[in-house]
Amino acid sequence: MRKKEVIVVGGGIIGLATAYYLNLEGHDVSVIDQDKIKSGASYINSGYLTPSHIIPLAAPGIISKGFRWMFNNSSPFYIKPRFDQDLVNWGMKFIKSCTSEHVQKSMKSILDINLLSKKLFIEMQQSDTFDFHLESKGLLMAYKTSVAEREEAKAASWAKDLGIIVKQLSKEEILKIQPKVPMEIAGAFMYESDAHTTPELFMNNLKNYLMSRGVKFFLDTVVSSFQKKEKKIETINTNKGIFKADEFVIATGAWTEGILKELGIKLSIQAGKGYSFDVQGITGLSIPTILSEAKVAVTPMSGYTRFGGTMEISGINSKINSRRVLSIVNAAKEYYPGIEIPMTSVDKARSGLRPLSTDGLPFIGRHSSFKNLVLASGHAMMGWSLGPATGKLITELISGYDPSLDLKPYSPERT
């Protein structure tokens, strides 16, 4: 293997995980990010490692629900009305992908990359290099209604067919494993395959480790254009100078579509905004749980409990919509009647942008437009879970190794 100079554009979980595995292989790595790598989706997410999440976002049910929710800005899914040709194009492709055939074809690919990523997370935790929070307590999918129960039962059946261990639990059984906070629910499905982390701890660990290993960071550095020659990228032009490399990895999340336009590449990605807030101290919540009807995630992290959720498609912005944050608060109180959520916590709510592909699968791989361009984006709500696996796969490509997984389902040029 020849040592290469590699520039990774993007300092979220995908970019840093890619830098980590590239560095381990001996490549000379630089990370360029438009911010300071202290905020965004990689910091405010629910921290789940989710082999259970085998169904892509582009699935038949999302269309009927989406039309009911999309203009209610306190609903789990909201599209801010606006005319935007990129949004229109994305929406048409997304609707086209929402078929049962697509779901069945995608589930194994989603499971495989999730399982690989969980394995890599655990390897990192068990090494002497890192010190971060990771617990394998599973994940509850809690429901109140018979409609939600049927939906979750269908997903559980598919998961079982792929070898995932799932158990249906009653309200009383859940109280036994989480006795301090009774839930007002009908029941839940427990996915024993899942785990959870505290994102800030992992990101800080990873960034500090990379810096100690000589990975160079160029922060507050905005990409403006590329210099190309034939089918190769020669340099990246930024507000802080020109950068040259052998290989270029674009791991810019929700900003990917705009950056690729500078290269003449069309890749349809929309920003899906999510919100979260943290309740400090001991809440009594000990099992990671998704509140099914409300699409709210609850995660016991290191020193606090995080409440997060919603999917808002409103373009690239970090504005906080208070109605959507309050919908998370209200859902939490409905499912956990005894819990206290201080308004001081709610007032500190943060947002992050998830990169949504049109079919719910990530884009991982080379693009034929340029010999030295590799893409790593479009992970939607699974970006955190799939970070290490994506970094590993990108590194194998650049190093000339056979990839750990078949990359065809994640091809940036799939139709």
C-alpha positions as CSV (number, residue, x, y, z in Angstrom):
1,M,0.0,0.0,0.0
2,R,1.3,3.4,-0.9
3,K,1.1,6.2,1.7
4,K,-1.2,9.0,0.5
5,E,-2.0,12.5,1.4
6,V,-5.7,12.6,2.1
7,I,-7.9,15.6,2.8
8,V,-11.2,14.8,4.6
9,V,-13.7,17.7,4.3
10,G,-16.1,17.6,7.2
11,G,-15.4,17.2,10.9
12,G,-18.5,15.3,12.1
13,I,-18.6,11.7,13.2
14,I,-18.2,10.5,9.6
15,G,-15.2,12.7,8.8
16,L,-13.3,12.0,12.1
17,A,-13.9,8.3,11.9
18,T,-12.6,8.3,8.4
19,A,-9.5,10.3,9.5
20,Y,-9.0,7.8,12.3
21,Y,-8.9,4.7,10.1
22,L,-6.8,6.5,7.4
23,N,-4.3,7.5,10.1
24,L,-4.1,3.9,11.4
25,E,-3.2,2.8,7.9
26,G,-0.3,5.3,7.8
27,H,-1.8,7.9,5.5
28,D,-1.1,11.6,5.9
29,V,-4.5,13.1,6.9
30,S,-5.8,16.6,7.1
31,V,-9.4,17.5,8.2
32,I,-11.1,20.7,6.9
33,D,-14.2,21.9,8.6
34,Q,-16.2,25.1,8.2
35,D,-16.7,25.3,12.0
36,K,-14.8,24.5,15.2
37,I,-16.1,20.9,15.5
38,K,-18.0,21.6,18.7
39,S,-21.6,21.4,17.7
40,G,-24.1,20.0,15.2
41,A,-25.7,16.6,14.6
42,S,-22.6,14.7,15.8
43,Y,-22.9,16.3,19.2
44,I,-26.7,16.6,19.8
45,N,-27.8,13.2,18.5
46,S,-29.3,10.4,20.6
47,G,-26.1,8.3,20.7
48,Y,-27.7,5.1,19.5
49,L,-25.9,2.2,17.9
50,T,-28.8,0.7,16.0
51,P,-28.7,-2.7,14.4
52,S,-32.5,-2.6,15.1
53,H,-33.0,0.2,12.6
54,I,-33.2,-1.9,9.5
55,I,-36.0,-0.1,7.7
56,P,-34.9,2.9,5.5
57,L,-36.5,6.3,6.0
58,A,-37.9,5.9,2.5
59,A,-40.7,3.4,3.3
60,P,-44.4,3.3,2.3
61,G,-45.8,4.4,5.6
62,I,-43.8,7.6,5.7
63,I,-45.8,9.0,2.7
64,S,-49.2,8.7,4.3
65,K,-47.9,10.0,7.7
66,G,-45.9,12.7,6.0
67,F,-48.9,14.2,4.3
68,R,-50.8,14.3,7.6
69,W,-47.8,15.9,9.5
70,M,-45.9,17.9,6.9
71,F,-47.6,21.3,7.4
72,N,-48.0,21.0,11.2
73,N,-44.8,22.5,12.6
74,S,-45.2,20.7,15.9
75,S,-45.6,17.2,14.4
76,P,-42.8,14.6,14.2
77,F,-42.2,15.3,10.5
78,Y,-42.5,18.8,9.1
79,I,-41.6,20.4,5.8
80,K,-41.4,24.2,5.8
81,P,-43.4,25.4,2.8
82,R,-41.0,27.0,0.3
83,F,-40.2,26.8,-3.4
84,D,-36.8,25.2,-3.8
85,Q,-36.0,23.2,-6.9
86,D,-33.5,21.0,-5.0
87,L,-36.2,20.1,-2.4
88,V,-38.7,19.4,-5.2
89,N,-36.2,17.1,-6.9
90,W,-35.4,15.4,-3.7
91,G,-39.1,14.9,-2.8
92,M,-39.9,13.3,-6.1
93,K,-37.0,10.9,-5.9
94,F,-37.9,10.1,-2.2
95,I,-41.5,9.3,-3.0
96,K,-40.4,7.0,-5.8
97,S,-38.2,5.1,-3.4
98,C,-41.0,4.6,-0.8
99,T,-42.0,1.1,-1.9
100,S,-42.2,-2.3,-0.2
101,E,-39.7,-3.7,-2.7
102,H,-37.2,-1.0,-1.7
103,V,-37.6,-1.8,2.0
104,Q,-37.1,-5.5,1.5
105,K,-34.1,-5.0,-0.7
106,S,-32.4,-2.5,1.7
107,M,-32.8,-4.1,5.1
108,K,-29.9,-6.6,5.0
109,S,-27.6,-3.8,3.7
110,I,-28.6,-1.5,6.6
111,L,-28.2,-4.3,9.1
112,D,-24.8,-5.4,7.9
113,I,-23.2,-1.9,8.1
114,N,-24.8,-1.3,11.5
115,L,-23.4,-4.5,12.9
116,L,-19.9,-3.7,11.5
117,S,-20.1,-0.3,13.0
118,K,-21.2,-1.5,16.4
119,K,-18.3,-4.0,16.4
120,L,-15.8,-1.2,15.6
121,F,-17.3,1.1,18.3
122,I,-16.8,-1.7,20.9
123,E,-13.2,-2.4,19.6
124,M,-12.4,1.3,20.1
125,Q,-13.9,1.3,23.6
126,Q,-12.0,-1.8,24.7
127,S,-8.7,-0.4,23.4
128,D,-6.3,1.5,25.6
129,T,-6.6,4.5,23.3
130,F,-10.1,5.8,24.2
131,D,-12.1,6.4,27.3
132,F,-15.8,7.0,26.4
133,H,-19.2,5.9,27.5
134,L,-20.8,2.9,25.7
135,E,-23.4,0.6,27.2
136,S,-25.2,-2.4,25.6
137,K,-28.6,-2.2,27.3
138,G,-30.7,-2.6,24.2
139,L,-33.4,-0.3,22.9
140,L,-37.1,-0.2,23.8
141,M,-39.7,0.8,21.1
142,A,-42.5,1.9,23.4
143,Y,-46.1,2.3,22.1
144,K,-49.4,3.5,23.4
145,T,-51.9,2.4,20.7
146,S,-52.8,-0.8,18.9
147,V,-51.9,0.9,15.6
148,A,-48.4,1.6,16.7
149,E,-48.1,-1.9,18.1
150,R,-49.0,-3.4,14.8
151,E,-46.4,-1.2,13.0
152,E,-43.7,-2.1,15.5
153,A,-44.7,-5.8,15.4
154,K,-44.2,-5.8,11.6
155,A,-40.7,-4.3,12.0
156,A,-39.9,-6.7,14.8
157,S,-40.9,-9.7,12.6
158,W,-38.6,-8.5,9.8
159,A,-35.8,-8.0,12.3
160,K,-36.2,-11.5,13.7
161,D,-36.1,-12.9,10.1
162,L,-32.6,-11.3,9.9
163,G,-31.4,-12.8,13.1
164,I,-32.0,-9.9,15.5
165,I,-33.3,-10.8,19.0
166,V,-36.5,-9.0,19.7
167,K,-38.9,-9.4,22.7
168,Q,-42.3,-7.9,23.2
169,L,-42.7,-6.7,26.8
170,S,-45.8,-5.6,28.8
171,K,-46.0,-2.4,30.7
172,E,-45.5,-4.4,33.9
173,E,-42.4,-6.1,32.6
174,I,-40.9,-2.8,31.6
175,L,-41.5,-1.5,35.1
176,K,-39.4,-4.3,36.5
177,I,-36.3,-3.4,34.4
178,Q,-36.8,0.4,34.9
179,P,-38.6,0.6,38.3
180,K,-37.9,4.3,39.1
181,V,-39.9,5.8,36.3
182,P,-43.3,4.2,35.4
183,M,-44.3,4.6,31.8
184,E,-47.9,5.3,30.5
185,I,-47.8,2.8,27.6
186,A,-49.4,-0.4,26.4
187,G,-46.0,-2.1,25.9
188,A,-42.8,-2.1,24.0
189,F,-40.5,-4.2,21.8
190,M,-37.0,-4.7,23.2
191,Y,-34.1,-4.9,20.8
192,E,-31.2,-6.5,22.7
193,S,-28.8,-5.9,19.8
194,D,-28.6,-2.1,20.4
195,A,-26.3,0.0,22.5
196,H,-25.9,3.7,23.3
197,T,-23.1,6.2,23.9
198,T,-22.6,9.8,25.0
199,P,-21.7,11.6,21.7
200,E,-19.7,14.6,23.2
201,L,-17.4,12.2,25.1
202,F,-16.7,10.1,22.0
203,M,-16.2,13.1,19.7
204,N,-13.8,14.8,22.1
205,N,-11.9,11.6,22.6
206,L,-11.6,11.0,18.9
207,K,-10.6,14.6,18.1
208,N,-7.9,14.7,20.8
209,Y,-6.5,11.3,19.7
210,L,-6.3,12.4,16.1
211,M,-4.4,15.6,17.0
212,S,-2.0,13.6,19.2
213,R,-1.3,11.4,16.1
214,G,-0.4,14.3,13.9
215,V,-3.7,14.6,12.0
216,K,-3.9,18.3,10.9
217,F,-7.0,20.3,11.5
218,F,-8.0,23.4,9.6
219,L,-11.1,24.8,11.3
220,D,-13.3,27.7,10.3
221,T,-12.2,26.9,6.8
222,V,-14.8,27.1,4.1
223,V,-14.5,25.3,0.8
224,S,-15.2,27.7,-2.1
225,S,-14.1,25.8,-5.2
226,F,-11.9,23.0,-6.6
227,Q,-9.1,23.0,-9.1
228,K,-9.4,20.1,-11.5
229,K,-7.4,18.6,-14.3
230,E,-8.9,16.0,-16.5
231,K,-10.5,13.4,-14.1
232,K,-8.6,14.4,-11.0
233,I,-9.1,17.0,-8.3
234,E,-5.8,18.8,-7.8
235,T,-6.6,21.3,-5.0
236,I,-9.3,22.6,-2.8
237,N,-9.7,26.4,-2.6
238,T,-10.8,27.8,0.7
239,N,-11.1,31.1,2.6
240,K,-7.8,30.1,4.3
241,G,-5.8,29.1,1.3
242,I,-5.3,26.3,-1.2
243,F,-4.9,22.6,-0.1
244,K,-3.4,19.9,-2.3
245,A,-3.7,16.1,-1.8
246,D,-3.7,12.7,-3.5
247,E,-7.3,11.8,-2.4
248,F,-10.3,13.9,-1.3
249,V,-13.1,12.6,0.9
250,I,-16.3,14.7,1.1
251,A,-18.0,14.0,4.4
252,T,-19.9,17.2,4.8
253,G,-23.3,15.9,5.8
254,A,-26.2,18.1,5.0
255,W,-23.9,20.5,3.1
256,T,-22.8,17.8,0.6
257,E,-25.1,18.7,-2.3
258,G,-24.0,22.3,-2.4
259,I,-20.3,21.4,-2.3
260,L,-20.6,18.8,-5.0
261,K,-22.3,21.3,-7.3
262,E,-18.8,23.0,-7.4
263,L,-17.6,19.8,-9.0
264,G,-20.5,19.5,-11.4
265,I,-21.9,16.5,-9.6
266,K,-25.6,16.1,-8.8
267,L,-26.3,14.3,-5.5
268,S,-29.7,14.9,-4.0
269,I,-29.5,15.4,-0.2
270,Q,-31.8,17.4,2.1
271,A,-31.1,18.7,5.6
272,G,-33.3,17.0,8.2
273,K,-33.2,19.1,11.3
274,G,-33.5,17.4,14.7
275,Y,-33.6,18.9,18.2
276,S,-32.5,17.7,21.6
277,F,-32.1,18.9,25.2
278,D,-30.5,17.4,28.3
279,V,-31.8,17.0,31.8
280,Q,-28.9,16.9,34.2
281,G,-28.5,14.5,37.1
282,I,-30.3,11.3,37.9
283,T,-33.8,11.0,36.3
284,G,-34.3,7.3,37.0
285,L,-34.4,6.6,33.2
286,S,-32.0,3.7,32.5
287,I,-33.1,2.1,29.3
288,P,-32.8,3.9,25.9
289,T,-36.3,4.2,24.5
290,I,-38.0,5.5,21.4
291,L,-41.5,6.8,22.0
292,S,-43.1,5.3,18.9
293,E,-46.1,7.5,18.2
294,A,-44.2,10.7,19.0
295,K,-40.9,9.7,17.3
296,V,-39.0,10.9,20.4
297,A,-35.8,9.3,21.5
298,V,-34.8,9.1,25.2
299,T,-31.2,8.2,26.1
300,P,-29.5,7.9,29.6
301,M,-26.1,9.4,29.0
302,S,-23.1,10.0,31.2
303,G,-24.4,12.5,33.8
304,Y,-27.7,13.4,32.1
305,T,-30.7,12.1,30.1
306,R,-31.1,13.3,26.6
307,F,-34.5,13.9,24.9
308,G,-34.5,14.3,21.2
309,G,-36.5,14.0,18.0
310,T,-38.4,15.5,15.1
311,M,-37.6,15.7,11.5
312,E,-37.8,19.2,10.0
313,I,-36.9,19.9,6.4
314,S,-36.4,23.6,6.3
315,G,-33.1,24.1,4.6
316,I,-29.6,24.7,5.9
317,N,-30.1,26.6,9.2
318,S,-29.7,26.2,12.9
319,K,-32.8,28.1,14.1
320,I,-34.6,26.7,17.0
321,N,-38.4,26.2,16.5
322,S,-39.7,26.3,20.1
323,R,-43.0,24.6,19.1
324,R,-41.1,21.6,17.9
325,V,-39.0,21.5,21.1
326,L,-42.1,21.7,23.2
327,S,-43.6,18.8,21.3
328,I,-40.7,16.7,22.6
329,V,-41.3,17.9,26.1
330,N,-45.0,17.1,25.9
331,A,-44.4,13.6,24.5
332,A,-41.9,12.8,27.3
333,K,-44.5,13.9,29.9
334,E,-47.2,11.8,28.2
335,Y,-45.1,8.6,28.3
336,Y,-43.4,9.3,31.6
337,P,-46.1,11.1,33.7
338,G,-43.8,11.3,36.8
339,I,-40.8,12.9,35.2
340,E,-39.7,16.5,35.7
341,I,-38.3,18.4,32.9
342,P,-37.0,21.8,34.0
343,M,-37.6,24.7,31.6
344,T,-33.9,25.6,32.1
345,S,-33.1,22.4,30.2
346,V,-35.6,23.1,27.5
347,D,-34.3,26.6,27.0
348,K,-30.9,25.1,26.2
349,A,-32.2,23.0,23.3
350,R,-29.9,22.5,20.3
351,S,-30.4,21.5,16.7
352,G,-28.4,19.5,14.2
353,L,-28.8,18.7,10.5
354,R,-29.0,15.1,9.3
355,P,-28.1,14.5,5.6
356,L,-31.1,12.8,4.0
357,S,-30.6,10.7,0.9
358,T,-33.6,10.0,-1.4
359,D,-33.8,6.3,-0.5
360,G,-32.7,6.2,3.1
361,L,-29.3,4.6,2.5
362,P,-25.9,6.4,2.8
363,F,-23.6,7.3,0.0
364,I,-20.3,5.6,0.5
365,G,-17.8,5.1,-2.3
366,R,-15.9,6.6,-5.2
367,H,-17.5,8.8,-7.8
368,S,-16.7,8.1,-11.5
369,S,-16.4,11.9,-12.3
370,F,-13.0,12.0,-10.5
371,K,-10.5,9.3,-9.9
372,N,-9.5,10.7,-6.5
373,L,-12.9,11.6,-5.1
374,V,-14.6,9.6,-2.3
375,L,-18.0,10.4,-0.9
376,A,-19.3,9.7,2.6
377,S,-22.7,11.3,3.3
378,G,-26.5,10.8,3.3
379,H,-26.6,8.8,6.5
380,A,-29.9,10.4,7.7
381,M,-30.7,9.4,11.3
382,M,-28.0,6.6,11.3
383,G,-25.0,8.8,11.0
384,W,-23.8,8.3,14.5
385,S,-24.4,4.6,14.4
386,L,-22.6,4.2,11.1
387,G,-19.6,6.5,11.7
388,P,-16.9,3.9,12.3
389,A,-18.1,1.5,9.6
390,T,-18.1,4.3,7.1
391,G,-14.6,5.4,8.1
392,K,-13.3,1.9,7.8
393,L,-14.9,1.3,4.4
394,I,-13.6,4.6,3.0
395,T,-10.1,3.8,4.3
396,E,-10.2,0.3,2.6
397,L,-11.1,2.0,-0.7
398,I,-8.3,4.5,-0.5
399,S,-5.8,1.9,0.6
400,G,-6.7,-0.5,-2.2
401,Y,-8.0,-3.2,0.0
402,D,-11.1,-5.3,-0.6
403,P,-13.9,-3.6,1.4
404,S,-15.4,-5.3,4.5
405,L,-18.8,-5.0,2.9
406,D,-20.2,-5.0,-0.6
407,L,-20.4,-1.2,-1.4
408,K,-22.9,-1.5,-4.3
409,P,-26.0,-0.7,-2.1
410,Y,-24.3,2.5,-0.9
411,S,-23.0,3.6,-4.3
412,P,-23.1,7.4,-4.8
413,E,-24.2,6.7,-8.4
414,R,-27.0,4.2,-7.8
415,T,-30.2,4.9,-9.6
